[in-house]
Amino acid sequence: MLPQLGAALLGPDPVLDPSPFPESYREVDAADIPPFLILHGSNDSDVPVRHGLALYDVLLRLGVDATLLIHGDADHGSPRFHGGPALAATTAFVHRTPPIPAI
């Protein structure tokens, strides 16, 4: 039900068919993109894991500092992200990432 509702509200999947969204694109200087930590569950029923993989791939191609952790058998918002490898990845990311200056 939810995927159909999302498609009805948002249109086609922008990863698979980005053509409806050209007005949202803009040239971005990769130096302006902050580091990313992407935590994704392999069984995410809200956001397909391929979206996290696609984001990670684009960030790496742009030379952006990006870390990806795919948590096996975790769904969207799973408590598995509250500890273990996810907490360790988050802690490491916070300790190595400088604060982003306020605008």
LOGU-135002 format. One record per residue (C-alpha): residue in one letter; x, y, z. Coordinates in steps of 0.5 Angstrom, whole numbers, plus 500, padded with zeros to 3 digits. Each point is the difference from the previous one (the first is absolute). Example, Ala and Ser with C-alpha at 12.3 -4.5 7.8 and 13.67 -1.06 7.14 Angstrom:
# LOGU-135002
a525491516
s502507498
***
This chain:
# LOGU-135002
m500500500
l505505502
p505499494
q493502495
l498506505
g507502499
a500500492
a493503500
l503506504
l507501497
g500496493
p505495498
d506498503
p505506499
v506495501
l497496494
d497505496
p502507502
s497504494
p494502504
f505504504
p505504496
e498507504
s503497506
y506499497
r506505501
e507500499
v504499506
d507501502
a502493504
a504504504
d494503503
i497493502
p501498507
p502493502
f494495500
l499494505
i495496496
l497494505
h495496496
g496494502
s501494495
n492499501
d498507500
s493500498
d499507499
v506502496
p503495496
v508498501
r501502493
h499507502
g505500505
l505497496
a499505494
l501506505
y506497502
d503498493
v498507498
l504503506
l506496499
r500502492
l500507502
g506499505
v495501506
d502497507
a495495501
t499494504
l495495499
l497494505
i495496498
h497496506
g498493498
d493498501
a498507503
d494504497
h499507500
g500503507
s503493503
p502500507
r506497498
f503507498
h500502507
g506496502
g505495497
p504502493
a495505499
l502504507
a507499499
a500502492
t496507503
t505501506
a506499495
f497505495
v498505505
h507500503
r504501493
t495505497
p501507501
p494504502
i496504494
p501507501
a493504501
i497504494
***
